Amino acid sequence: MAKILKISTFIVIIVLVIVLSRFIYIEVNRNNYENKVTNYLLNDMGYDKSEIASVEGVYGFKLPEFYTIVIFENEPYVEYTYFAHKEVLQFDYQIIDSKYDGITKKELKNYDKNGLIE
């Protein structure tokens, strides 16, 4: 009986370690991407911290697995998507307030010419 209890306990511990390691991996990578994009915006692009409303690392189930969503104070109706794998690139944007649906790329205030937005 004691042997079965030890084996059961060992299996439970292994399963917990596997599950927890996945959560830790996701959280560490989300934070890493947030930090990379924040540093890029502040140091390379010259934004002031007060100009950035939010930077949120995202774990997606499709490729790419990790990306970052940025909202700027002067455009709270636009979510900019950044990739931060090897280098940081602005990849896409999405209008999140239907009142501003007609905005074009030329009208974006925080468009990054070095990014990949077509």
N, C-alpha and C positions, 0 to 999 in steps of 0.2 A: 504494500500500500504506500509506503514512504517513497519507494522508487517511482511510482506513478505520479505522485504529488510533485516530486522534483522535476520529472520530465515535463509535466503540465506547466509548472512554473517557468521552466526554461523556455518553453514554446511561447508562452504569453509574453515573456520579456523580449524575446526575439521579434515577435510581431509588433510590440510597442515601439521598439527601437526602429524598425523599418518604417512604421507609420509616422513617428515623430521626426525621423530624419528627412522625410519628404516635406513635411511642413516647415522644418528649419531651412531646408534648401530653397523653398519657395520664398520664404520671408527674407532670407539673406540676399537673394537675387533681386527681389523687388526693391529692397533698400539700396542695393548697389546701383541699380539703374536710376533710381531717384537721385542719388548722390552724383552720378556721372552727368545726368542732364542738368541738375542744378548748378554744378560747377561749370559746365559748358555755358549755360546762360549767363552766369555771373562773371566768369573770368574771360571767356572767349568772345561772347556776344555783347558784353558790357551792360547788361541789365542790372538794375539795382534790385535788391531783395524786395523792396516795397512795390515793385512793378509786377511781381509774380504773385498771383492769387493762390495757385496750388500746383504742386508737382506730385503726381501719384504713380508709383510703379504698379504695373498690372501684370498678372499672370493670366495668359490666355491658353485655351486648350488647343488652338491651332497654331500654325507657324506664323510669325515668330512666337515663341513661348512667352517672352517677356518684352514689354514695351512700356513707354511712359506717356501719360497724359498730362499736358500742361495747360492751365488757364491763366491768362494774363489779366491784370486789373483793368487795363484799358479796352479789353475785348472779352467781357465775361460771358458772352454768347457764343464763343468759339472754343472748341477743344482742339489743341494741336497734339498730334501723335509724334513722338520721337522714338527712334531706335537708338540703342546705345551698346551695340555689340562690340565692334572694334572701334568705331568712331561714332560720335553722336551726330545723327542726321534727323532733321525734321522731315517726316515721311508723309503726313496727311493732316487734314483738318476736317472738323465737322461742326456745322452750325447747330447749336443745341437750343436755340430760341427761334421758333418759327417766324417771329417778327422780322428776323434778319436773313431769311432764306435767299434773298436775291444777291447777297454779297459775292463778289467775284474774287479771284486770287489777287488781282491788282488792288483791291480795296482792303486787303488784310493788312493790319497795322504791324503784325509780328511775323510776317512772312520771312523766312530765312532763305536767301538766294543760294546758299550752299546746300540746301536740303534737296529732297527728292519729289517735292510736290510738282506735279505736271500742270 
